[in-house]
Amino acid sequence: MNAQTNTANTARKSDIKPTNRIWLAGVVARTLFLIILAVVTARVASPQIETVRSAFETPGDLIRVVLGFAVCLWLVINIFKLPKDAGAYHTWSYLGVGLVPLAVLCAVVVW
């Protein structure tokens, strides 16, 4: 039983670091996706009327602006918190191929 537990622990705690290409592709894809998502969120959360001061006139606009600001702040904070798992860079490098163009398309449609 001890050998099985030891094997399971070493399989879970792999210290294999991603190659520089995978790391760079993962960081770039993740950063681009989060930036585009923050921009789309800011655009959607902006008040219906031109000025931010007008958001205080209607409670719906005020709630949307406050929630949008909180989500944008959370996204910007997450840009600077890189994943600690090597597999996350692989995942972001593969998903970035599809997610970044989709996010750009959504940004164009929303704008």
C-alpha positions, 0 to 999 in steps of 0.5 A: 500500500505504501508504494501505491501511495508514493506513486500517486503522490509523485504523479500528482506533484510533477515538477516538470516545467513547460518549455519556453514556447509553451510557457510564452504561448500560454501566458500570451493567450491567457493575457490577451483573453483576459484583457479582451474580456475586461474590455468587453465587460467594461463596455457592457457595464457602462451606463446607458446614458453618456456620463458616469454621473447619470448612473446614479439616477437609475438603480439598474445602471448603478448596479451594472456599473458597480458589478462591471467595475468589480469584474474588471478589477478581478480580471485585471488582478488575474492577469498578473497572477500566473498559474502555478501548474505546468499543465495550465500553460499547456491548456491555455496555449491550446485553448487560446487558439480558439478562445482569443479569436472568439473573444475578439469577435465578441468584442467587435459585436458588442462594440 
